[in-house]
């Protein structure tokens, strides 16, 4: 079977039915489906619908509780803790970000930590929500501890860290917002999955094999290898520091928590591990006005985009533009799903009694 092409509308409707069939409340299922297909539209297939088969497996294993609804554990009007109840992290993290966006105008800033969360998807989604409300958004999620994640600390060769991403969104009325969303590894683990599904080799410097040697075969990661840190062998201490910082800041969600699985069920044995999600919203209105702030930001972003391109580039793109370009293209052309991923999703969907969406073979 060739790769399949699906339009976003039918794909989102199918994803919604899939998640609901797992026993998920309708509003949570709708948010998860919207988030996943939005990631595909943005060009980040690693965080798109390919994740659904894994979510189903985690639910069967008891690591993900599809029925769980996040609860506001503690708040004081400026800071909050949201307990995800080991449910879908997409809905819990958006709940936290929405809480921040509602509170930030009163004091200029609001922050919320999320505990007991599973995978939260593409972080850019949350800071884009902030930018759409004309606020600055920051989100990070991290995990650290012996055997955690798929990344070794700088100078090490055994797993200790997740991909521990950071995201920052800045509004720029009249143009696409600035959205920087990056893993602290050279690539996110999901991109290795995409390469494996397509039978493609990785670029050099992305992963190390179990012996700590450079590798390009995606299977080497899942055989016990590790992801490389942002900066590689020369400057990996920078990715290492950012990665540790994500876990240390995220651990604010765990303070005072007596749940032994506080690092999240999806992470397995959490002994000696720290993990959590942290969201912040900043309202420029408090600092002098949203209009005034955007008037400062907009020309700088425009100037960056107008910079003379390097010989191997057509033009300079500002963070957030690649996603906007991808959305425009994929809304019209459809989303391509690799054959191996389609088969995996079809098997999972059939087991839930949910028919696959209409699709066509890729050209």
Secondary structure, 3 states (H helix, E strand, C coil): CCCEEECHHHHHHHHHHHHHHCCCCHHHHHHHHHHHHHHHHCCCHHHCHHHHHHHHHHHHCCCCCCCCCCEEEEECCCEEEEECCCCCHHHHHHHHHHHHHHHHHHHCEEEEEEECCCCCCCCHHHHHHHHHCCCEEEEEEEEECCCCCCEECCCCCCEEECCCCEEEEECCCCCCCEEEEECCECCCHHHHHHHHHCCCCCCCCCEECCCCCEECCCHHHHCCCEECECCHHHHHHHHHHHHHHHHHHHHHHHCCCCCCCCCCHHHCCCCCCEEEEEEEEECCCCCCCHHHHHHHHHHHHHHHHCCCCCCCCCCCCCCCHHHHHHHHHHHHHCEEECHHHHHHHHHHHHHCCCCCCCCEECC
